[in-house]
Structure formats: structure tokens, C-alpha cells
């Protein structure tokens, strides 16, 4: 079980690791994905990782190639 202290520490780590720009992009992409009828199988962290990579990196290594190419 995550306590209030644990969740605040986790949130502080996430804020340091993910830029506001990446978080916004992930949220907008996830919202469009769900609005288009995308299933719940992909969660917000998937979108955060992809948005972070899109902004901060030129490549993303993944094992699920089909999901990333859609």
C-alpha cells in the first residue's frame, strides 16, 4: 500500500524525471487515444515514456514494435 509520504516522494521523483512539456504531450496523446476508442491495455506510463523520449531523445528502444509504430 502506498502511503501519503510514499506518493509525495514518488511524485517529486516523477517531476524531476519528466519535463512539463513531456507530461503535457503524454496527457494530450493519451486523451486523443482514449477518445479514438483506444483500449485500456496501454496505461499513462506508456505515454509518459514515449513523450519523454520524443522530446529528449532521438530513439526509443522497446520490445513491442507494433504498439510504437501505430
Secondary structure, 3 states (H helix, E strand, C coil): CCCHHHHHHHHHHHHHHCCHHHHHHHHHHHHHHHHCCCCCCCCHHHHHHHHHHHHHCCCCCCCCHHHHHC
